[in-house]
Amino acid sequence: MKPIRILLAEDQTLMRQGLKTLLETESDFRVVGEAEDGKAAVKLALQSRPDIILMDVQMPQMNGVEATAAICRAWPAAKVIILTTFDRDDYVFQGVRAGAVGYLLKDLPAEKLVETIRRVHGGEVFIQDNCIGCGNCERNCPYGVIQMAATAPEKPGLFSWLLFGAGPGPGEAPHRSGPAGPGAAPQSPKKAVKCDMCRDLSGGPACVRACPTGAAIRIGPEKFVELIHDTAR
């Protein structure tokens, strides 16, 4: 499988280097370029044509929204994720108008960033929080790969993980909330863990068709900004 090629556009050196270290812990990610201002981001994006561009909003020479617009005008297939400290609707609106397909706050759990990059890259089945753990998707999966897994505990924000090593990072097992064995605290409720193997089957993914609550959906990159903005609040 080809790695997901990522360009980082971030003017803060510590944040940019931390993001690179974080992303390259994933075997299927490869950082192919780093830009410290908007103009450099545009140049590198059009030269290297990465799969994903992580774009900071506040940068010198050209801000992230302007850089996104310039990239998407010259290369409409670009997939830009706006990464910012500002939870403001005007940034989301400007980013989407410029051509971004995703929007994330910098202080999100590291796992969420990794997960979002993979989803924006391909568009895939997404299990929403209203999953009730009924197991219909698992029973109806033609490949036997959908599983019911315990809900993971909340992970620390990206800043906390990068700067202070707080909590488990991407790819690390979640810390136990209590002792194992007899008398241990009750396990977390189970929810579906999706794949995307049968996305091209006639009628769509089997798990989506089998879900009684509509928690399992298939979502393309163009819808990600709505989903991310709603779930990040």
C-alpha positions as CSV (number, residue, x, y, z in Angstrom):
1,M,0.0,0.0,0.0
2,K,1.3,3.4,-0.9
3,P,1.9,5.8,2.0
4,I,-0.2,8.9,2.4
5,R,2.1,11.8,1.4
6,I,1.6,14.8,3.6
7,L,2.8,18.5,3.4
8,L,3.0,20.5,6.6
9,A,2.4,24.3,6.4
10,E,3.0,25.7,9.9
11,D,5.1,28.8,10.8
12,Q,5.9,27.7,14.4
13,T,9.0,25.4,14.2
14,L,8.2,23.5,17.4
15,M,4.7,22.7,16.3
16,R,5.8,21.8,12.8
17,Q,8.5,19.5,14.0
18,G,6.2,18.0,16.6
19,L,3.6,17.3,13.9
20,K,6.2,15.6,11.7
21,T,7.3,13.4,14.6
22,L,3.7,12.5,15.4
23,L,2.7,11.7,11.9
24,E,5.8,9.6,11.1
25,T,5.0,7.3,13.9
26,E,2.3,6.0,11.5
27,S,3.7,3.4,9.0
28,D,1.3,4.6,6.2
29,F,2.2,8.3,6.6
30,R,5.1,10.2,5.0
31,V,5.8,13.9,5.4
32,V,7.1,15.0,2.0
33,G,7.5,18.7,2.7
34,E,7.5,21.5,5.3
35,A,6.6,25.1,4.7
36,E,7.0,27.9,7.3
37,D,4.9,30.5,5.4
38,G,2.0,30.6,2.9
39,K,4.0,31.3,-0.2
40,A,6.3,28.4,0.5
41,A,3.3,26.2,1.1
42,V,1.8,27.0,-2.3
43,K,5.1,26.4,-4.1
44,L,5.8,23.0,-2.3
45,A,2.2,21.9,-2.8
46,L,2.2,22.4,-6.6
47,Q,5.7,20.9,-6.9
48,S,5.2,17.8,-4.8
49,R,1.4,17.2,-5.2
50,P,0.9,15.6,-1.8
51,D,-2.1,13.5,-0.9
52,I,-2.9,15.8,2.1
53,I,-1.9,19.3,3.1
54,L,-2.1,20.3,6.7
55,M,-2.5,24.1,6.6
56,D,-2.1,26.5,9.5
57,V,-4.3,29.7,9.3
58,Q,-2.0,32.3,10.8
59,M,1.3,32.4,8.7
60,P,3.5,35.2,7.4
61,Q,3.6,36.5,3.8
62,M,0.4,34.7,2.9
63,N,-2.1,33.3,5.4
64,G,-3.4,29.7,5.3
65,V,-6.8,30.6,3.7
66,E,-5.1,32.6,0.9
67,A,-2.6,29.8,0.4
68,T,-5.4,27.2,0.2
69,A,-7.2,29.3,-2.4
70,A,-4.0,29.6,-4.5
71,I,-3.3,25.9,-4.3
72,C,-6.9,24.9,-5.2
73,R,-7.1,27.3,-8.1
74,A,-4.0,25.8,-9.7
75,W,-4.8,22.2,-8.5
76,P,-8.5,21.6,-7.8
77,A,-7.9,18.0,-6.7
78,A,-5.8,19.2,-3.6
79,K,-7.0,18.0,-0.2
80,V,-6.3,20.7,2.4
81,I,-7.1,20.4,6.1
82,I,-7.1,23.7,7.9
83,L,-5.4,23.2,11.3
84,T,-5.9,26.2,13.7
85,T,-6.1,27.3,17.3
86,F,-9.2,29.4,16.4
87,D,-12.6,27.8,16.8
88,R,-14.4,30.5,14.7
89,D,-17.1,30.0,12.1
90,D,-15.6,32.7,9.8
91,Y,-12.3,30.7,9.6
92,V,-14.3,27.6,8.6
93,F,-16.4,29.5,6.1
94,Q,-13.3,31.1,4.5
95,G,-11.4,27.9,4.5
96,V,-14.2,26.0,2.7
97,R,-14.7,28.8,0.2
98,A,-11.0,28.6,-0.5
99,G,-11.2,24.9,-1.2
100,A,-10.4,23.1,2.1
101,V,-12.0,19.8,2.7
102,G,-11.4,19.6,6.5
103,Y,-11.1,21.8,9.6
104,L,-9.4,20.8,12.9
105,L,-8.4,22.6,16.1
106,K,-4.8,22.1,17.1
107,D,-5.7,21.1,20.6
108,L,-7.4,17.9,19.5
109,P,-6.4,14.4,20.5
110,A,-3.5,13.1,18.4
111,E,-5.5,10.0,17.4
112,K,-8.3,12.3,16.0
113,L,-5.8,14.0,13.7
114,V,-4.4,10.7,12.4
115,E,-7.9,9.3,11.9
116,T,-9.1,12.4,10.1
117,I,-6.2,12.4,7.7
118,R,-7.0,8.8,6.7
119,R,-10.6,9.6,6.2
120,V,-10.1,12.8,4.2
121,H,-7.6,10.9,2.0
122,G,-10.1,8.4,0.8
123,G,-13.6,9.1,2.1
124,E,-15.0,6.1,3.9
125,V,-17.5,4.6,6.3
126,F,-17.8,6.6,9.5
127,I,-19.3,5.3,12.7
128,Q,-21.0,8.2,14.5
129,D,-21.4,8.6,18.2
130,N,-25.0,7.4,18.2
131,C,-23.9,3.8,17.6
132,I,-25.8,1.7,20.2
133,G,-23.5,-1.4,19.9
134,C,-26.2,-3.7,18.5
135,G,-23.7,-5.7,16.4
136,N,-25.8,-5.7,13.2
137,C,-22.9,-4.4,11.2
138,E,-20.6,-7.1,12.6
139,R,-23.1,-9.9,11.8
140,N,-23.7,-8.6,8.3
141,C,-20.1,-7.8,7.3
142,P,-19.3,-10.0,4.2
143,Y,-15.6,-10.0,5.1
144,G,-15.8,-10.6,8.8
145,V,-13.7,-7.5,9.6
146,I,-16.2,-5.2,11.4
147,Q,-15.7,-5.6,15.2
148,M,-17.3,-4.4,18.3
149,A,-14.7,-2.8,20.5
150,A,-14.8,-1.0,23.9
151,T,-15.0,2.7,23.6
152,A,-11.5,4.2,24.2
153,P,-11.1,6.7,27.0
154,E,-10.7,10.4,26.0
155,K,-7.2,11.2,24.9
156,P,-5.2,14.3,25.7
157,G,-5.1,17.3,23.3
158,L,-2.4,17.5,20.6
159,F,-0.5,20.2,22.4
160,S,-0.5,18.2,25.7
161,W,0.8,15.1,23.9
162,L,3.5,16.8,21.9
163,L,4.8,19.1,24.6
164,F,4.2,17.1,27.8
165,G,3.8,13.5,26.8
166,A,0.4,13.4,28.5
167,G,-1.6,10.3,28.0
168,P,-1.3,7.6,25.3
169,G,-0.2,8.7,21.9
170,P,-1.3,7.5,18.4
171,G,-0.8,3.8,18.1
172,E,-0.4,3.3,21.9
173,A,-2.8,1.2,23.9
174,P,-5.1,3.3,26.1
175,H,-4.3,3.5,29.8
176,R,-6.5,1.3,31.9
177,S,-9.0,3.3,34.0
178,G,-9.0,0.6,36.7
179,P,-7.6,-2.8,37.7
180,A,-8.1,-5.9,35.5
181,G,-9.6,-9.2,36.7
182,P,-12.4,-10.1,39.1
183,G,-13.8,-7.1,40.9
184,A,-12.5,-4.7,38.2
185,A,-14.6,-1.7,37.2
186,P,-17.1,-2.3,34.4
187,Q,-15.8,-2.3,30.9
188,S,-16.6,0.6,28.6
189,P,-19.6,0.0,26.3
190,K,-18.7,-1.4,22.9
191,K,-19.1,0.4,19.6
192,A,-18.5,-0.6,16.0
193,V,-15.0,-0.3,14.5
194,K,-15.3,0.3,10.8
195,C,-13.4,-0.6,7.7
196,D,-14.1,0.3,4.1
197,M,-13.6,-3.0,2.2
198,C,-17.0,-3.3,0.6
199,R,-17.5,0.4,-0.4
200,D,-17.9,-0.6,-4.1
201,L,-20.4,-3.3,-3.6
202,S,-23.8,-2.9,-5.3
203,G,-26.1,-1.2,-2.7
204,G,-23.2,0.3,-0.8
205,P,-21.4,-1.0,2.3
206,A,-23.1,-3.8,4.1
207,C,-22.6,-2.2,7.5
208,V,-24.3,1.0,6.4
209,R,-27.3,-0.9,5.1
210,A,-27.5,-3.1,8.3
211,C,-27.3,-0.2,10.8
212,P,-30.7,0.4,12.5
213,T,-29.8,3.9,13.9
214,G,-28.0,5.4,10.9
215,A,-24.8,5.6,12.9
216,A,-22.9,4.0,10.1
217,I,-22.6,6.3,7.2
218,R,-20.3,6.6,4.1
219,I,-18.9,10.1,3.8
220,G,-16.8,11.6,1.1
221,P,-14.0,14.2,1.6
222,E,-16.3,17.1,0.5
223,K,-18.5,16.5,3.6
224,F,-15.7,16.3,6.1
225,V,-15.7,19.9,7.0
226,E,-19.3,19.7,8.2
227,L,-18.7,16.5,10.2
228,I,-15.4,17.7,11.8
229,H,-16.8,21.2,12.7
230,D,-19.8,19.6,14.3
231,T,-17.9,17.0,16.3
232,A,-15.0,19.3,17.3
233,R,-17.3,21.6,19.4
